[in-house]
Amino acid sequence: MLPEIHEHYSYNKKIVEKGYFSYDFVLPIVVLHALYSHQGDALVSWLNQASMHQFTTLDTHDGIGVVDGKGF
């Protein structure tokens, strides 16, 4: 099972904790933030806490989700 959940990243963390893979929809918005702000702190922080049981993508047919990274 590979759920596509566009919601606060804590929802995906709960899925990963149960042993399932998830999509990482936070990465695109954090990468954009790093590029535009010229600061990589948030990106490094996300990569350090992001699960290794996820598929990452920088863009989808839905565009880049903002709600996924809210609060990060």
N, C-alpha and C positions, 0 to 999 in steps of 0.2 A: 504494500500500500504506500502510495506517495501522495499525501494530501496537498492541495494547493490552497493555503489559507492566507488571505490578506487581512491580517489583523495584527494587533500588538505582538511583538516578537516573543513575548512570554507564552503565547499559545503554542508556537512551534517548539519551544523548549520543553513543554510538557509532553508533546508527542515524541520527541527524541528521547526523553527520559524513559519512555515506555518501550524503547527499542526500535522504533520506526524511523525511517528516513524522512526528511522534510526538505522543502525548498528554502533557500536563504534569500528572502526578498529584502533584507536590510542592507546587504552589501552594496547594491547599486546606489542608494541614496547616500551612504557613508562615503563611497568612492567619489561621488560628485561633490560632496562637502569638502573632502580633502583636496580635490583639484581646484575648486573655486576659492577656498579659504587659504590655500597653500599651507595647510596644517594637517599633519597626519595622525595626530593624537587619537582622534575618535576612531579612525580606521584601524590603528594598531590595537586599540582597546577592544574593538569588535572582533578582530581576528583572534585575539587572545582568549576571548570567551565563547566564540562561535563553536558550535558542535562540528565534529568531523563526520557526523552522520547526516550530511545534508548535501543537496545539490545546489551549486551556486550558478547564478545567471546575472548578467548585467543589464539585460533588457528582455522584455517579453512582448507578446502581442497586446497585452494590456497596458504597456508603457511601464514607467518606473513608479512603483507604489510609494507613497509618502507615509501612509498610516502604518506600514510595517515597521518603520524605524522610529515611530513616535516615542519620545521619552528617552531615546538612547543618546 
